[in-house]
Amino acid sequence: MQYHQAIRIGQERARKSQMNLFSHAGFAMLTLTVKKSEGTFVPVGEQELVAIAQKPEGWITVIVDEEGYAKAQSKTLNETEAKEIKKKAVVAGIPEYAGKVKLV
């Protein structure tokens, strides 16, 4: 797959995740659209899983693919708020991701 094709497909997938997270968090940013696999760039995965991650400035709720690549993230929150958004997403049917989240 050519790089520009991977970006286009990855953007579509990440935008879908962004809108999904937006419906639970009220705000969501697009993050990763491509990832490197076996030396080549490929789009982020289609699967949507929810997790929280700690950053130096606070906590975020993220939608990741099956390998933990963050496709969308909330704004920085406190830990309780991040967990509440994750809980809403899980109740809505998004499975929880328990692995290591890969952020930008």
Biopython code that builds the backbone (N, CA, C, O; Angstrom):
import numpy as np
from Bio.PDB.StructureBuilder import StructureBuilder

atoms = [
    (1, "MET", "N", (0.843, -1.177, 0.000)),
    (1, "MET", "CA", (0.000, 0.000, 0.000)),
    (1, "MET", "C", (0.887, 1.239, 0.000)),
    (1, "MET", "O", (1.873, 1.308, 0.734)),
    (2, "GLN", "N", (0.533, 2.202, -0.820)),
    (2, "GLN", "CA", (1.292, 3.442, -0.873)),
    (2, "GLN", "C", (0.966, 4.302, 0.346)),
    (2, "GLN", "O", (-0.117, 4.211, 0.924)),
    (3, "TYR", "N", (1.934, 5.140, 0.718)),
    (3, "TYR", "CA", (1.806, 5.957, 1.922)),
    (3, "TYR", "C", (0.544, 6.814, 1.894)),
    (3, "TYR", "O", (-0.192, 6.865, 2.880)),
    (4, "HIS", "N", (0.288, 7.494, 0.762)),
    (4, "HIS", "CA", (-0.883, 8.383, 0.702)),
    (4, "HIS", "C", (-2.193, 7.601, 0.824)),
    (4, "HIS", "O", (-3.176, 8.129, 1.344)),
    (5, "GLN", "N", (-2.219, 6.360, 0.356)),
    (5, "GLN", "CA", (-3.409, 5.519, 0.516)),
    (5, "GLN", "C", (-3.598, 5.158, 1.993)),
    (5, "GLN", "O", (-4.713, 5.179, 2.514)),
    (6, "ALA", "N", (-2.491, 4.830, 2.652)),
    (6, "ALA", "CA", (-2.549, 4.489, 4.076)),
    (6, "ALA", "C", (-3.065, 5.676, 4.889)),
    (6, "ALA", "O", (-3.857, 5.502, 5.814)),
    (7, "ILE", "N", (-2.615, 6.878, 4.542)),
    (7, "ILE", "CA", (-3.074, 8.079, 5.249)),
    (7, "ILE", "C", (-4.574, 8.283, 5.041)),
    (7, "ILE", "O", (-5.302, 8.551, 5.997)),
    (8, "ARG", "N", (-5.032, 8.160, 3.811)),
    (8, "ARG", "CA", (-6.453, 8.383, 3.509)),
    (8, "ARG", "C", (-7.339, 7.401, 4.282)),
    (8, "ARG", "O", (-8.318, 7.802, 4.912)),
    (9, "ILE", "N", (-6.990, 6.126, 4.229)),
    (9, "ILE", "CA", (-7.766, 5.102, 4.939)),
    (9, "ILE", "C", (-7.678, 5.320, 6.449)),
    (9, "ILE", "O", (-8.679, 5.221, 7.160)),
    (10, "GLY", "N", (-6.466, 5.618, 6.931)),
    (10, "GLY", "CA", (-6.272, 5.864, 8.358)),
    (10, "GLY", "C", (-7.049, 7.068, 8.855)),
    (10, "GLY", "O", (-7.586, 7.048, 9.962)),
    (11, "GLN", "N", (-7.116, 8.129, 8.037)),
    (11, "GLN", "CA", (-7.886, 9.314, 8.427)),
    (11, "GLN", "C", (-9.370, 8.983, 8.555)),
    (11, "GLN", "O", (-10.028, 9.440, 9.489)),
    (12, "GLU", "N", (-9.894, 8.198, 7.630)),
    (12, "GLU", "CA", (-11.307, 7.801, 7.698)),
    (12, "GLU", "C", (-11.582, 7.028, 8.991)),
    (12, "GLU", "O", (-12.572, 7.282, 9.678)),
    (13, "ARG", "N", (-10.706, 6.097, 9.308)),
    (13, "ARG", "CA", (-10.890, 5.285, 10.516)),
    (13, "ARG", "C", (-10.756, 6.129, 11.781)),
    (13, "ARG", "O", (-11.543, 5.989, 12.718)),
    (14, "ALA", "N", (-9.751, 7.006, 11.797)),
    (14, "ALA", "CA", (-9.522, 7.840, 12.977)),
    (14, "ALA", "C", (-10.651, 8.856, 13.162)),
    (14, "ALA", "O", (-11.041, 9.142, 14.294)),
    (15, "ARG", "N", (-11.178, 9.404, 12.065)),
    (15, "ARG", "CA", (-12.292, 10.357, 12.176)),
    (15, "ARG", "C", (-13.530, 9.681, 12.764)),
    (15, "ARG", "O", (-14.245, 10.272, 13.573)),
    (16, "LYS", "N", (-13.776, 8.441, 12.350)),
    (16, "LYS", "CA", (-14.903, 7.684, 12.902)),
    (16, "LYS", "C", (-14.719, 7.527, 14.419)),
    (16, "LYS", "O", (-15.662, 7.715, 15.188)),
    (17, "SER", "N", (-13.510, 7.185, 14.832)),
    (17, "SER", "CA", (-13.213, 7.036, 16.263)),
    (17, "SER", "C", (-13.335, 8.371, 16.989)),
    (17, "SER", "O", (-13.815, 8.429, 18.121)),
    (18, "GLN", "N", (-12.898, 9.446, 16.329)),
    (18, "GLN", "CA", (-12.996, 10.781, 16.918)),
    (18, "GLN", "C", (-14.460, 11.132, 17.190)),
    (18, "GLN", "O", (-14.785, 11.625, 18.270)),
    (19, "MET", "N", (-15.332, 10.887, 16.239)),
    (19, "MET", "CA", (-16.749, 11.202, 16.422)),
    (19, "MET", "C", (-17.372, 10.315, 17.504)),
    (19, "MET", "O", (-18.225, 10.763, 18.272)),
    (20, "ASN", "N", (-16.944, 9.074, 17.555)),
    (20, "ASN", "CA", (-17.440, 8.159, 18.573)),
    (20, "ASN", "C", (-17.037, 8.651, 19.967)),
    (20, "ASN", "O", (-17.870, 8.703, 20.872)),
    (21, "LEU", "N", (-15.776, 9.008, 20.138)),
    (21, "LEU", "CA", (-15.313, 9.516, 21.432)),
    (21, "LEU", "C", (-15.994, 10.843, 21.765)),
    (21, "LEU", "O", (-16.342, 11.093, 22.919)),
    (22, "PHE", "N", (-16.181, 11.689, 20.757)),
    (22, "PHE", "CA", (-16.848, 12.974, 20.958)),
    (22, "PHE", "C", (-18.230, 12.779, 21.574)),
    (22, "PHE", "O", (-18.647, 13.557, 22.431)),
    (23, "SER", "N", (-18.933, 11.748, 21.139)),
    (23, "SER", "CA", (-20.284, 11.507, 21.657)),
    (23, "SER", "C", (-20.282, 11.159, 23.148)),
    (23, "SER", "O", (-21.302, 11.314, 23.820)),
    (24, "HIS", "N", (-19.155, 10.695, 23.665)),
    (24, "HIS", "CA", (-19.053, 10.342, 25.088)),
    (24, "HIS", "C", (-18.338, 11.419, 25.907)),
    (24, "HIS", "O", (-18.635, 11.601, 27.087)),
    (25, "ALA", "N", (-17.401, 12.127, 25.286)),
    (25, "ALA", "CA", (-16.559, 13.072, 26.022)),
    (25, "ALA", "C", (-16.924, 14.538, 25.793)),
    (25, "ALA", "O", (-16.553, 15.396, 26.594)),
    (26, "GLY", "N", (-17.647, 14.835, 24.710)),
    (26, "GLY", "CA", (-17.958, 16.223, 24.392)),
    (26, "GLY", "C", (-16.833, 16.938, 23.676)),
    (26, "GLY", "O", (-17.008, 18.075, 23.238)),
    (27, "PHE", "N", (-15.686, 16.299, 23.548)),
    (27, "PHE", "CA", (-14.531, 16.843, 22.838)),
    (27, "PHE", "C", (-13.634, 15.676, 22.478)),
    (27, "PHE", "O", (-13.438, 14.772, 23.290)),
    (28, "ALA", "N", (-13.088, 15.685, 21.271)),
    (28, "ALA", "CA", (-12.142, 14.633, 20.875)),
    (28, "ALA", "C", (-11.247, 15.151, 19.758)),
    (28, "ALA", "O", (-11.700, 15.862, 18.861)),
    (29, "MET", "N", (-9.983, 14.790, 19.825)),
    (29, "MET", "CA", (-9.008, 15.162, 18.800)),
    (29, "MET", "C", (-8.578, 13.920, 18.040)),
    (29, "MET", "O", (-8.469, 12.830, 18.601)),
    (30, "LEU", "N", (-8.340, 14.111, 16.765)),
    (30, "LEU", "CA", (-7.754, 13.072, 15.930)),
    (30, "LEU", "C", (-6.295, 12.915, 16.348)),
    (30, "LEU", "O", (-5.616, 13.913, 16.586)),
    (31, "THR", "N", (-5.806, 11.691, 16.440)),
    (31, "THR", "CA", (-4.393, 11.501, 16.788)),
    (31, "THR", "C", (-3.682, 10.783, 15.651)),
    (31, "THR", "O", (-3.389, 11.405, 14.630)),
    (32, "LEU", "N", (-3.401, 9.515, 15.792)),
    (32, "LEU", "CA", (-2.650, 8.790, 14.770)),
    (32, "LEU", "C", (-3.553, 8.301, 13.639)),
    (32, "LEU", "O", (-4.691, 7.893, 13.866)),
    (33, "THR", "N", (-3.019, 8.352, 12.410)),
    (33, "THR", "CA", (-3.763, 7.835, 11.258)),
    (33, "THR", "C", (-3.025, 6.683, 10.592)),
    (33, "THR", "O", (-3.639, 5.862, 9.911)),
    (34, "VAL", "N", (-1.706, 6.617, 10.783)),
    (34, "VAL", "CA", (-0.909, 5.518, 10.227)),
    (34, "VAL", "C", (0.011, 4.962, 11.303)),
    (34, "VAL", "O", (0.296, 5.614, 12.307)),
    (35, "LYS", "N", (0.465, 3.742, 11.064)),
    (35, "LYS", "CA", (1.431, 3.097, 11.953)),
    (35, "LYS", "C", (2.401, 2.326, 11.080)),
    (35, "LYS", "O", (2.112, 2.057, 9.914)),
    (36, "LYS", "N", (3.533, 1.974, 11.629)),
    (36, "LYS", "CA", (4.538, 1.235, 10.873)),
    (36, "LYS", "C", (4.424, -0.247, 11.196)),
    (36, "LYS", "O", (4.391, -0.639, 12.362)),
    (37, "SER", "N", (4.364, -1.062, 10.153)),
    (37, "SER", "CA", (4.255, -2.505, 10.306)),
    (37, "SER", "C", (5.169, -3.173, 9.295)),
    (37, "SER", "O", (5.022, -2.981, 8.088)),
    (38, "GLU", "N", (6.105, -3.950, 9.791)),
    (38, "GLU", "CA", (7.067, -4.656, 8.939)),
    (38, "GLU", "C", (7.771, -3.700, 7.977)),
    (38, "GLU", "O", (7.960, -4.011, 6.801)),
    (39, "GLY", "N", (8.157, -2.532, 8.493)),
    (39, "GLY", "CA", (8.934, -1.575, 7.719)),
    (39, "GLY", "C", (8.141, -0.708, 6.763)),
    (39, "GLY", "O", (8.732, 0.084, 6.028)),
    (40, "THR", "N", (6.836, -0.829, 6.749)),
    (40, "THR", "CA", (6.018, -0.012, 5.851)),
    (40, "THR", "C", (4.876, 0.638, 6.634)),
    (40, "THR", "O", (4.453, 0.131, 7.673)),
    (41, "PHE", "N", (4.391, 1.753, 6.126)),
    (41, "PHE", "CA", (3.280, 2.437, 6.781)),
    (41, "PHE", "C", (1.959, 1.818, 6.367)),
    (41, "PHE", "O", (1.729, 1.544, 5.189)),
    (42, "VAL", "N", (1.090, 1.600, 7.351)),
    (42, "VAL", "CA", (-0.250, 1.060, 7.121)),
    (42, "VAL", "C", (-1.241, 1.909, 7.914)),
    (42, "VAL", "O", (-0.857, 2.562, 8.884)),
    (43, "PRO", "N", (-2.510, 1.906, 7.511)),
    (43, "PRO", "CA", (-3.491, 2.679, 8.278)),
    (43, "PRO", "C", (-3.695, 2.093, 9.672)),
    (43, "PRO", "O", (-3.473, 0.902, 9.892)),
    (44, "VAL", "N", (-4.114, 2.932, 10.603)),
    (44, "VAL", "CA", (-4.487, 2.407, 11.916)),
    (44, "VAL", "C", (-5.614, 1.399, 11.716)),
    (44, "VAL", "O", (-6.334, 1.452, 10.719)),
    (45, "GLY", "N", (-5.759, 0.491, 12.662)),
    (45, "GLY", "CA", (-6.756, -0.569, 12.534)),
    (45, "GLY", "C", (-8.189, -0.069, 12.626)),
    (45, "GLY", "O", (-8.455, 1.035, 13.100)),
    (46, "GLU", "N", (-9.107, -0.912, 12.160)),
    (46, "GLU", "CA", (-10.533, -0.563, 12.181)),
    (46, "GLU", "C", (-11.160, -0.732, 13.556)),
    (46, "GLU", "O", (-12.079, 0.005, 13.914)),
    (47, "GLN", "N", (-10.674, -1.692, 14.325)),
    (47, "GLN", "CA", (-11.287, -1.999, 15.618)),
    (47, "GLN", "C", (-11.206, -0.795, 16.552)),
    (47, "GLN", "O", (-10.215, -0.065, 16.552)),
    (48, "GLU", "N", (-12.252, -0.593, 17.346)),
    (48, "GLU", "CA", (-12.288, 0.490, 18.323)),
    (48, "GLU", "C", (-12.346, -0.089, 19.728)),
    (48, "GLU", "O", (-13.240, -0.863, 20.071)),
    (49, "LEU", "N", (-11.363, 0.310, 20.532)),
    (49, "LEU", "CA", (-11.283, -0.091, 21.934)),
    (49, "LEU", "C", (-11.048, 1.181, 22.739)),
    (49, "LEU", "O", (-10.464, 2.135, 22.223)),
    (50, "VAL", "N", (-11.487, 1.213, 23.976)),
    (50, "VAL", "CA", (-11.340, 2.416, 24.792)),
    (50, "VAL", "C", (-10.382, 2.156, 25.947)),
    (50, "VAL", "O", (-10.341, 1.063, 26.511)),
    (51, "ALA", "N", (-9.613, 3.187, 26.285)),
    (51, "ALA", "CA", (-8.653, 3.100, 27.389)),
    (51, "ALA", "C", (-8.438, 4.502, 27.954)),
    (51, "ALA", "O", (-8.887, 5.494, 27.380)),
    (52, "ILE", "N", (-7.753, 4.562, 29.072)),
    (52, "ILE", "CA", (-7.292, 5.849, 29.588)),
    (52, "ILE", "C", (-5.770, 5.790, 29.657)),
    (52, "ILE", "O", (-5.177, 4.719, 29.786)),
    (53, "ALA", "N", (-5.158, 6.958, 29.569)),
    (53, "ALA", "CA", (-3.699, 7.034, 29.626)),
    (53, "ALA", "C", (-3.305, 8.280, 30.414)),
    (53, "ALA", "O", (-3.989, 9.303, 30.378)),
    (54, "GLN", "N", (-2.192, 8.166, 31.121)),
    (54, "GLN", "CA", (-1.693, 9.306, 31.886)),
    (54, "GLN", "C", (-0.611, 10.004, 31.090)),
    (54, "GLN", "O", (0.297, 9.368, 30.554)),
    (55, "LYS", "N", (-0.720, 11.325, 31.021)),
    (55, "LYS", "CA", (0.287, 12.173, 30.396)),
    (55, "LYS", "C", (0.829, 13.090, 31.493)),
    (55, "LYS", "O", (0.231, 13.168, 32.566)),
    (56, "PRO", "N", (1.935, 13.778, 31.257)),
    (56, "PRO", "CA", (2.477, 14.666, 32.297)),
    (56, "PRO", "C", (1.465, 15.708, 32.794)),
    (56, "PRO", "O", (1.476, 16.075, 33.969)),
    (57, "GLU", "N", (0.596, 16.182, 31.897)),
    (57, "GLU", "CA", (-0.358, 17.227, 32.277)),
    (57, "GLU", "C", (-1.694, 16.711, 32.811)),
    (57, "GLU", "O", (-2.542, 17.506, 33.214)),
    (58, "GLY", "N", (-1.891, 15.389, 32.819)),
    (58, "GLY", "CA", (-3.138, 14.820, 33.337)),
    (58, "GLY", "C", (-3.503, 13.519, 32.642)),
    (58, "GLY", "O", (-2.636, 12.811, 32.130)),
    (59, "TRP", "N", (-4.789, 13.210, 32.629)),
    (59, "TRP", "CA", (-5.293, 11.959, 32.059)),
    (59, "TRP", "C", (-6.089, 12.232, 30.793)),
    (59, "TRP", "O", (-6.686, 13.298, 30.644)),
    (60, "ILE", "N", (-6.096, 11.262, 29.877)),
    (60, "ILE", "CA", (-6.914, 11.344, 28.676)),
    (60, "ILE", "C", (-7.639, 10.016, 28.479)),
    (60, "ILE", "O", (-7.167, 8.962, 28.905)),
    (61, "THR", "N", (-8.781, 10.092, 27.831)),
    (61, "THR", "CA", (-9.488, 8.896, 27.390)),
    (61, "THR", "C", (-9.194, 8.769, 25.907)),
    (61, "THR", "O", (-9.243, 9.760, 25.178)),
    (62, "VAL", "N", (-8.889, 7.562, 25.452)),
    (62, "VAL", "CA", (-8.517, 7.353, 24.050)),
    (62, "VAL", "C", (-9.304, 6.205, 23.431)),
    (62, "VAL", "O", (-9.724, 5.271, 24.114)),
    (63, "ILE", "N", (-9.490, 6.302, 22.122)),
    (63, "ILE", "CA", (-9.980, 5.178, 21.323)),
    (63, "ILE", "C", (-8.756, 4.674, 20.578)),
    (63, "ILE", "O", (-8.092, 5.431, 19.871)),
    (64, "VAL", "N", (-8.465, 3.391, 20.741)),
    (64, "VAL", "CA", (-7.279, 2.790, 20.126)),
    (64, "VAL", "C", (-7.691, 1.656, 19.192)),
    (64, "VAL", "O", (-8.823, 1.173, 19.235)),
    (65, "ASP", "N", (-6.744, 1.241, 18.346)),
    (65, "ASP", "CA", (-6.987, 0.054, 17.522)),
    (65, "ASP", "C", (-6.533, -1.182, 18.290)),
    (65, "ASP", "O", (-6.149, -1.087, 19.456)),
    (66, "GLU", "N", (-6.577, -2.325, 17.646)),
    (66, "GLU", "CA", (-6.262, -3.594, 18.303)),
    (66, "GLU", "C", (-4.815, -3.702, 18.783)),
    (66, "GLU", "O", (-4.504, -4.563, 19.606)),
    (67, "GLU", "N", (-3.923, -2.838, 18.279)),
    (67, "GLU", "CA", (-2.524, -2.841, 18.716)),
    (67, "GLU", "C", (-2.228, -1.721, 19.708)),
    (67, "GLU", "O", (-1.080, -1.550, 20.118)),
    (68, "GLY", "N", (-3.242, -0.961, 20.097)),
    (68, "GLY", "CA", (-3.055, 0.103, 21.078)),
    (68, "GLY", "C", (-2.710, 1.458, 20.501)),
    (68, "GLY", "O", (-2.408, 2.382, 21.257)),
    (69, "TYR", "N", (-2.744, 1.610, 19.171)),
    (69, "TYR", "CA", (-2.448, 2.906, 18.551)),
    (69, "TYR", "C", (-3.641, 3.834, 18.732)),
    (69, "TYR", "O", (-4.746, 3.526, 18.286)),
    (70, "ALA", "N", (-3.418, 4.974, 19.389)),
    (70, "ALA", "CA", (-4.492, 5.928, 19.675)),
    (70, "ALA", "C", (-4.950, 6.602, 18.390)),
    (70, "ALA", "O", (-4.150, 7.209, 17.677)),
    (71, "LYS", "N", (-6.244, 6.490, 18.100)),
    (71, "LYS", "CA", (-6.823, 7.119, 16.913)),
    (71, "LYS", "C", (-7.520, 8.427, 17.265)),
    (71, "LYS", "O", (-7.629, 9.319, 16.424)),
    (72, "ALA", "N", (-7.991, 8.545, 18.502)),
    (72, "ALA", "CA", (-8.664, 9.754, 18.975)),
    (72, "ALA", "C", (-8.454, 9.862, 20.477)),
    (72, "ALA", "O", (-8.330, 8.855, 21.174)),
    (73, "GLN", "N", (-8.415, 11.103, 20.966)),
    (73, "GLN", "CA", (-8.228, 11.311, 22.399)),
    (73, "GLN", "C", (-9.068, 12.474, 22.884)),
    (73, "GLN", "O", (-9.399, 13.388, 22.129)),
    (74, "SER", "N", (-9.406, 12.417, 24.162)),
    (74, "SER", "CA", (-10.126, 13.517, 24.807)),
    (74, "SER", "C", (-9.138, 14.629, 25.131)),
    (74, "SER", "O", (-7.932, 14.484, 24.928)),
    (75, "LYS", "N", (-9.662, 15.735, 25.634)),
    (75, "LYS", "CA", (-8.777, 16.760, 26.189)),
    (75, "LYS", "C", (-8.221, 16.224, 27.503)),
    (75, "LYS", "O", (-8.683, 15.194, 27.993)),
    (76, "THR", "N", (-7.251, 16.898, 28.071)),
    (76, "THR", "CA", (-6.665, 16.488, 29.345)),
    (76, "THR", "C", (-7.701, 16.661, 30.459)),
    (76, "THR", "O", (-8.372, 17.687, 30.565)),
    (77, "LEU", "N", (-7.801, 15.627, 31.273)),
    (77, "LEU", "CA", (-8.802, 15.569, 32.339)),
    (77, "LEU", "C", (-8.150, 15.135, 33.642)),
    (77, "LEU", "O", (-6.967, 14.795, 33.670)),
    (78, "ASN", "N", (-8.928, 15.147, 34.721)),
    (78, "ASN", "CA", (-8.424, 14.494, 35.922)),
    (78, "ASN", "C", (-8.757, 13.005, 35.795)),
    (78, "ASN", "O", (-9.548, 12.618, 34.935)),
    (79, "GLU", "N", (-8.170, 12.190, 36.629)),
    (79, "GLU", "CA", (-8.317, 10.738, 36.503)),
    (79, "GLU", "C", (-9.780, 10.288, 36.602)),
    (79, "GLU", "O", (-10.213, 9.414, 35.851)),
    (80, "THR", "N", (-10.526, 10.873, 37.514)),
    (80, "THR", "CA", (-11.931, 10.494, 37.702)),
    (80, "THR", "C", (-12.749, 10.774, 36.443)),
    (80, "THR", "O", (-13.554, 9.941, 36.026)),
    (81, "GLU", "N", (-12.545, 11.946, 35.836)),
    (81, "GLU", "CA", (-13.274, 12.294, 34.610)),
    (81, "GLU", "C", (-12.926, 11.336, 33.472)),
    (81, "GLU", "O", (-13.810, 10.893, 32.739)),
    (82, "ALA", "N", (-11.646, 11.020, 33.326)),
    (82, "ALA", "CA", (-11.213, 10.099, 32.268)),
    (82, "ALA", "C", (-11.859, 8.729, 32.455)),
    (82, "ALA", "O", (-12.307, 8.111, 31.489)),
    (83, "LYS", "N", (-11.903, 8.261, 33.690)),
    (83, "LYS", "CA", (-12.521, 6.957, 33.971)),
    (83, "LYS", "C", (-14.024, 6.978, 33.698)),
    (83, "LYS", "O", (-14.579, 5.986, 33.225)),
    (84, "GLU", "N", (-14.681, 8.088, 33.988)),
    (84, "GLU", "CA", (-16.125, 8.208, 33.740)),
    (84, "GLU", "C", (-16.428, 8.139, 32.242)),
    (84, "GLU", "O", (-17.381, 7.477, 31.831)),
    (85, "ILE", "N", (-15.628, 8.814, 31.435)),
    (85, "ILE", "CA", (-15.831, 8.777, 29.982)),
    (85, "ILE", "C", (-15.590, 7.363, 29.468)),
    (85, "ILE", "O", (-16.341, 6.864, 28.630)),
    (86, "LYS", "N", (-14.541, 6.722, 29.972)),
    (86, "LYS", "CA", (-14.271, 5.336, 29.564)),
    (86, "LYS", "C", (-15.452, 4.447, 29.924)),
    (86, "LYS", "O", (-15.863, 3.601, 29.130)),
    (87, "LYS", "N", (-15.991, 4.636, 31.111)),
    (87, "LYS", "CA", (-17.131, 3.835, 31.565)),
    (87, "LYS", "C", (-18.336, 4.031, 30.640)),
    (87, "LYS", "O", (-19.009, 3.062, 30.290)),
    (88, "LYS", "N", (-18.614, 5.285, 30.241)),
    (88, "LYS", "CA", (-19.716, 5.573, 29.315)),
    (88, "LYS", "C", (-19.508, 4.837, 27.991)),
    (88, "LYS", "O", (-20.445, 4.262, 27.437)),
    (89, "ALA", "N", (-18.278, 4.861, 27.495)),
    (89, "ALA", "CA", (-17.970, 4.207, 26.222)),
    (89, "ALA", "C", (-18.153, 2.693, 26.323)),
    (89, "ALA", "O", (-18.676, 2.068, 25.401)),
    (90, "VAL", "N", (-17.729, 2.109, 27.432)),
    (90, "VAL", "CA", (-17.878, 0.660, 27.633)),
    (90, "VAL", "C", (-19.359, 0.295, 27.704)),
    (90, "VAL", "O", (-19.785, -0.691, 27.102)),
    (91, "VAL", "N", (-20.139, 1.077, 28.431)),
    (91, "VAL", "CA", (-21.582, 0.832, 28.527)),
    (91, "VAL", "C", (-22.231, 0.925, 27.140)),
    (91, "VAL", "O", (-23.186, 0.205, 26.852)),
    (92, "ALA", "N", (-21.713, 1.809, 26.287)),
    (92, "ALA", "CA", (-22.241, 1.977, 24.929)),
    (92, "ALA", "C", (-21.792, 0.858, 23.989)),
    (92, "ALA", "O", (-22.227, 0.803, 22.838)),
    (93, "GLY", "N", (-20.922, -0.035, 24.474)),
    (93, "GLY", "CA", (-20.532, -1.184, 23.664)),
    (93, "GLY", "C", (-19.118, -1.185, 23.121)),
    (93, "GLY", "O", (-18.763, -2.069, 22.341)),
    (94, "ILE", "N", (-18.303, -0.219, 23.510)),
    (94, "ILE", "CA", (-16.909, -0.206, 23.058)),
    (94, "ILE", "C", (-16.096, -1.032, 24.051)),
    (94, "ILE", "O", (-16.079, -0.714, 25.240)),
    (95, "PRO", "N", (-15.422, -2.084, 23.590)),
    (95, "PRO", "CA", (-14.629, -2.907, 24.512)),
    (95, "PRO", "C", (-13.463, -2.115, 25.115)),
    (95, "PRO", "O", (-12.937, -1.186, 24.501)),
    (96, "GLU", "N", (-13.080, -2.500, 26.310)),
    (96, "GLU", "CA", (-11.957, -1.861, 26.997)),
    (96, "GLU", "C", (-10.643, -2.459, 26.508)),
    (96, "GLU", "O", (-10.548, -3.666, 26.281)),
    (97, "TYR", "N", (-9.630, -1.606, 26.348)),
    (97, "TYR", "CA", (-8.290, -2.042, 25.958)),
    (97, "TYR", "C", (-7.415, -2.026, 27.200)),
    (97, "TYR", "O", (-7.349, -1.019, 27.905)),
    (98, "ALA", "N", (-6.741, -3.142, 27.472)),
    (98, "ALA", "CA", (-5.936, -3.247, 28.691)),
    (98, "ALA", "C", (-4.433, -3.189, 28.426)),
    (98, "ALA", "O", (-3.643, -3.214, 29.370)),
    (99, "GLY", "N", (-4.030, -3.111, 27.170)),
    (99, "GLY", "CA", (-2.603, -3.100, 26.841)),
    (99, "GLY", "C", (-1.994, -1.708, 26.925)),
    (99, "GLY", "O", (-2.612, -0.773, 27.435)),
    (100, "LYS", "N", (-0.769, -1.588, 26.415)),
    (100, "LYS", "CA", (-0.045, -0.311, 26.411)),
    (100, "LYS", "C", (-0.580, 0.570, 25.284)),
    (100, "LYS", "O", (-0.629, 0.153, 24.126)),
    (101, "VAL", "N", (-0.977, 1.781, 25.634)),
    (101, "VAL", "CA", (-1.492, 2.741, 24.660)),
    (101, "VAL", "C", (-0.318, 3.442, 23.990)),
    (101, "VAL", "O", (0.607, 3.902, 24.659)),
    (102, "LYS", "N", (-0.362, 3.519, 22.658)),
    (102, "LYS", "CA", (0.683, 4.195, 21.881)),
    (102, "LYS", "C", (0.148, 5.546, 21.430)),
    (102, "LYS", "O", (-0.727, 5.627, 20.567)),
    (103, "LEU", "N", (0.688, 6.611, 22.029)),
    (103, "LEU", "CA", (0.251, 7.976, 21.751)),
    (103, "LEU", "C", (1.183, 8.658, 20.765)),
    (103, "LEU", "O", (2.242, 8.132, 20.422)),
    (104, "VAL", "N", (0.772, 9.840, 20.314)),
    (104, "VAL", "CA", (1.587, 10.649, 19.400)),
    (104, "VAL", "C", (2.869, 11.042, 20.098)),
    (104, "VAL", "O", (3.706, 11.728, 19.512)),
]
sb = StructureBuilder()
sb.init_structure("model")
sb.init_model(0)
sb.init_chain("A")
sb.init_seg("    ")
for serial, (resi, resn, name, xyz) in enumerate(atoms, 1):
    if name == "N":
        sb.init_residue(resn, " ", resi, " ")
    sb.init_atom(name, np.array(xyz, "f"), 0.0, 1.0, " ", f" {name:<3s}", serial, name[0])
structure = sb.get_structure()
